[in-house]
C-alpha cells in the first residue's frame, strides 16, 4: 500500500489525471481517496486510470448509472465520485480505450457545462466571503462591542489561517482560471494544468480542516474552554467566592491596594487562557468613608500576550474600542501619557483611567474619582500587575 495526496478540483481534473498516470509506471493503482484528499494506492501489474467529469449531476446526486455501466462494459471500474470527478481504473487484465477520445468534443462539453458555471460559482463564493467579513466587522465594531476578545481567542488564529488559505486559493483561481481556459480554447482541447493548479487546490483543501477545527474551538470557547478563574462576590446573586485573599493571588488592582475600603457586595474576577494570550478582568465597586463619600468603580483588564507585536496590536485595538464606547462605564477619551514610565501609555478622566503596555503585557486600569498617575499609585499598579519597576 502507498499513500498519496489528491487535492485536485473538477476544474483541474486533467491535473488529477496526470498525477494518476505518473503513478502507473511504478505499479500503483488507485484504491480509494479518503478524507477528500488522501489517496490510497495498491500494487497492480498494469495499472491504468482515467478521470472524467460528472457533468450531468455535478456535485448534486449520484452519477448516471447507465454511463457507468457503459464504462464498466468497456473495462473501466468506477472507483468513486469526488468533487464532481469520476475516478476510473482499468479492470484486472483489461486494456480499455480512453473514455473520451474526441478532444474537441471534450473541450466543448467542459466549457459549456462546467467552466462557465465554475466562474459564476467562484464569484458567488467571493461575494459570500466579503459578506462574512462585513458581518464580522459589524458584530465587533460599535458601542459595547469588542474586537480584542476575538483577536486573542484561540479560534481567531485558526480562523485567520483558514481565511488566508481560502482567500488566496480563490484569488489564485480568478487569475489562473481565465488564463487556463484561454489556453484550452486556443488549442481546442482540455489541457493539463500546470503546477500552480496543484498549489491552488492544495490551499483550498487545507482551508476546510482549519475552518472546521476553528469552528470546534470557537464552540468550546463559548462553553468555557480555557477559563482560568471565575469568582464573584455579590449579595444579589448569592456569590461569595471572590474573597480579597483569593483575588489577591492574581495580578489585578484591588480597592485595598489603592488605599480604599474593600467592597462589601460587588467584586468579580474572571480569566481565560488562549493560544495567544492570558486575559484577566477584575471589577469592584466600593464606597468611600463619610456620608457624602464618592462611590469608586475599579476596573482591571490585563492581557499577557504570547509575543510583543500582538501586545502592540491589542493596545491599539483596546484604545480605539474604548474611545468608541466598548467599555462598561462609557467612552474613554484617551490622551498620550508618555511620562508614566511605560513603553506605551494613555490616560483620561483626569488620570482615573490608564491604558498601558510594558513588553508583552497590556492593561487597562481604572478607578473613578481617583488620580492613578501619582508616583505612589503607579508604583502600586506596577507591583500588582507584575511589571518591572520604572
JOJO-V521336 format. One record per pair of residues at least 6 apart in sequence whose C-alpha atoms are under 8 Angstrom apart, sorted by sequence separation. I is the first residue (numbers start at 1). J is the second residue. D is the distance in whole Angstrom. If there is no record, write none. Layout:
I,J,D  I,J,D
This chain:
23,29,7  33,39,4  34,40,8  57,63,6  71,77,7  72,78,7  80,86,6  81,87,6  90,96,7  100,106,7  139,145,7  140,146,5  141,147,7  150,156,6  151,157,8  184,190,5  233,239,5  234,240,6  248,254,8  255,261,6  256,262,6  272,278,6  273,279,6  287,293,7  288,294,6  305,311,6  321,327,8  325,331,4  338,344,7  347,353,6  348,354,7  356,362,6  357,363,6  366,372,8  372,378,6  382,388,7  383,389,8  8,15,7  32,39,6  33,40,6  56,63,7  57,64,7  71,78,8  79,86,8  80,87,6  140,147,5  184,191,6  232,239,5  233,240,4  247,254,8  255,262,6  271,278,7  272,279,5  287,294,6  288,295,6  304,311,8  324,331,6  325,332,7  338,345,6  347,354,5  355,362,7  356,363,5  382,389,7  8,16,6  31,39,8  32,40,5  56,64,7  78,86,7  79,87,5  80,88,8  183,191,7  232,240,6  233,241,6  254,262,8  255,263,7  271,279,5  272,280,7  287,295,4  288,296,7  303,311,8  322,330,8  323,331,5  324,332,8  337,345,5  338,346,8  346,354,6  347,355,6  355,363,6  356,364,7  20,29,8  30,39,7  31,40,6  32,41,7  54,63,6  78,87,6  79,88,5  231,240,8  232,241,5  233,242,5  271,280,4  286,295,6  287,296,6  322,331,6  323,332,5  336,345,6  337,346,5  345,354,7  346,355,5  354,363,8  355,364,4  6,16,7  20,30,8  30,40,6  31,41,5  68,78,7  78,88,5  79,89,7  231,241,5  232,242,5  233,243,7  244,254,8  270,280,6  271,281,6  285,295,7  286,296,5  322,332,5  323,333,5  336,346,5  337,347,6  345,355,6  346,356,6  354,364,6  355,365,6  379,389,7  30,41,4  31,42,6  77,88,5  78,89,7  231,242,5  269,280,7  270,281,5  285,296,6  286,297,7  322,333,8  323,334,7  335,346,5  336,347,7  345,356,4  353,364,7  354,365,5  29,41,5  30,42,6  76,88,6  77,89,5  269,281,6  270,282,7  285,297,5  334,346,6  335,347,6  344,356,6  345,357,6  353,365,6  354,366,6  28,41,6  29,42,6  76,89,6  77,90,6  180,193,7  268,281,8  269,282,5  284,297,6  285,298,6  334,347,5  335,348,6  343,356,8  344,357,5  353,366,4  28,42,6  29,43,6  76,90,5  77,91,6  268,282,6  269,283,7  283,297,8  284,298,5  334,348,5  342,356,7  343,357,6  344,358,7  352,366,6  353,367,6  28,43,5  29,44,6  75,90,6  76,91,6  267,282,8  268,283,5  283,298,6  284,299,7  319,334,7  333,348,6  342,357,6  343,358,5  352,367,5  353,368,8  27,43,6  28,44,6  75,91,6  267,283,6  268,284,6  282,298,8  283,299,5  332,348,7  333,349,8  342,358,6  343,359,7  352,368,6  27,44,6  266,283,8  267,284,4  282,299,6  283,300,7  332,349,8  352,369,6  27,45,6  29,47,5  63,81,8  244,262,8  266,284,6  267,285,7  281,299,8  282,300,5  352,370,5  354,372,8  27,46,7  28,47,6  29,48,7  30,49,8  75,94,6  266,285,6  281,300,6  282,301,7  351,370,7  352,371,5  353,372,7  27,47,6  29,49,8  75,95,7  76,96,7  265,285,8  266,286,7  280,300,8  281,301,5  351,371,5  352,372,5  75,96,5  176,197,8  263,284,7  280,301,6  281,302,7  350,371,6  351,372,6  352,373,8  24,46,7  74,96,6  247,269,7  263,285,6  264,286,7  279,301,7  280,302,5  351,373,6  24,47,5  74,97,8  263,286,4  279,302,6  280,303,7  24,48,6  59,83,6  262,286,6  263,287,7  278,302,8  279,303,5  59,84,5  242,267,6  261,286,7  278,303,6  279,304,6  2,28,8  58,84,5  242,268,6  260,286,8  261,287,7  277,303,6  278,304,5  6,33,7  21,48,7  54,81,8  57,84,8  173,200,7  242,269,7  261,288,7  277,304,5  278,305,7  21,49,7  71,99,7  172,200,7  252,280,8  260,288,7  261,289,8  277,305,4  7,36,7  20,49,6  55,84,7  236,265,8  252,281,8  253,282,8  255,284,7  276,305,6  277,306,6  358,387,7  6,36,8  7,37,5  54,84,5  235,265,5  252,282,7  254,284,8  276,306,5  6,37,5  53,84,6  54,85,6  169,200,5  234,265,5  235,266,8  255,286,8  275,306,8  5,37,6  6,38,6  17,49,7  53,85,5  54,86,6  168,200,8  169,201,7  233,265,6  234,266,5  5,38,5  6,39,6  17,50,6  52,85,6  53,86,6  233,266,6  234,267,7  340,373,7  4,38,6  5,39,6  17,51,5  51,85,7  52,86,5  169,203,6  232,266,8  233,267,5  3,38,7  4,39,5  16,51,7  51,86,6  52,87,7  168,203,8  169,204,6  232,267,6  233,268,6  3,39,6  4,40,6  51,87,5  232,268,4  319,355,7  3,40,5  4,41,7  14,51,7  50,87,6  51,88,6  166,203,7  231,268,6  232,269,6  2,40,6  3,41,6  13,51,7  49,87,8  50,88,5  165,203,5  166,204,6  230,268,8  231,269,5  340,378,8  1,40,7  2,41,5  13,52,7  49,88,6  50,89,6  165,204,6  230,269,6  231,270,6  1,41,6  2,42,6  13,53,7  49,89,4  229,269,7  230,270,4  315,355,8  1,42,5  48,89,6  49,90,6  126,167,8  165,206,7  166,207,5  229,270,5  230,271,7  315,356,7  1,43,7  47,89,7  48,90,5  165,207,5  228,270,7  229,271,5  315,357,7  10,53,7  47,90,7  227,270,8  228,271,5  229,272,7  255,298,7  126,170,7  162,206,8  163,207,7  227,271,6  228,272,5  254,298,8  162,207,5  227,272,4  228,273,6  312,357,8  36,82,7  161,207,8  162,208,7  226,272,5  227,273,6  253,299,8  311,357,7  32,79,7  46,93,8  52,99,8  226,273,5  253,300,6  315,362,6  31,79,7  32,80,7  50,98,7  122,170,7  162,210,5  163,211,8  226,274,6  252,300,6  311,359,8  314,362,7  342,390,7  50,99,7  161,210,7  162,211,5  252,301,8  311,360,5  341,390,6  252,302,8  310,360,8  311,361,6  159,210,7  251,302,8  308,359,6  311,362,6  122,174,8  158,210,6  159,211,6  308,360,5  158,211,7  307,360,6  306,360,7  158,213,7  159,214,6  305,360,5  158,214,5  159,215,8  304,360,6  305,361,6  304,361,5  305,362,8  55,113,7  156,214,7  303,361,6  304,362,7  30,89,7  55,114,7  155,214,5  302,361,7  303,362,5  29,89,7  155,215,7  302,362,6  303,363,6  302,363,4  155,217,5  301,363,5  302,364,7  154,217,7  155,218,5  300,363,7  301,364,5  154,218,8  300,364,6  301,365,6  299,364,7  300,365,5  299,365,6  300,366,7  298,365,8  299,366,5  298,366,6  299,367,6  297,366,8  298,367,4  297,367,5  298,368,7  296,367,6  297,368,5  13,85,7  296,368,5  10,83,6  295,368,8  296,369,7  9,83,6  10,84,6  10,85,6  294,369,8  9,85,8  107,184,8  107,185,8  110,190,8  107,188,7  107,189,5  106,189,7  107,190,5  302,385,8  104,188,6  106,190,7  103,188,8  104,189,5  103,189,5  103,190,7  11,115,7  11,118,8  253,365,8  258,377,7  154,274,5  153,274,6  154,275,5  152,274,7  153,275,7  154,276,7  258,380,8  152,275,8  153,276,7  257,380,7  152,276,6  153,277,8  152,277,6  253,381,7  253,384,6  252,384,6  253,385,7  251,384,5  252,385,6  251,385,5  251,386,6  148,314,6  37,205,7  148,317,6  147,317,7  148,318,6  146,318,8  18,192,7  147,321,8  146,321,6  14,190,7  145,321,8  14,191,7  15,192,5  14,192,5  15,193,6  14,193,7  15,194,8  142,321,8  12,192,8  141,321,8  146,326,6  12,193,6  143,324,6  144,325,6  145,326,5  15,197,8  142,324,6  143,325,5  144,326,4  15,198,8  142,325,7  143,326,5  144,327,6  142,326,7  143,327,8  144,328,7  12,197,7  8,197,8  8,198,7  7,198,7  9,201,6  8,201,6  7,201,6  8,202,8  7,202,5  7,205,6
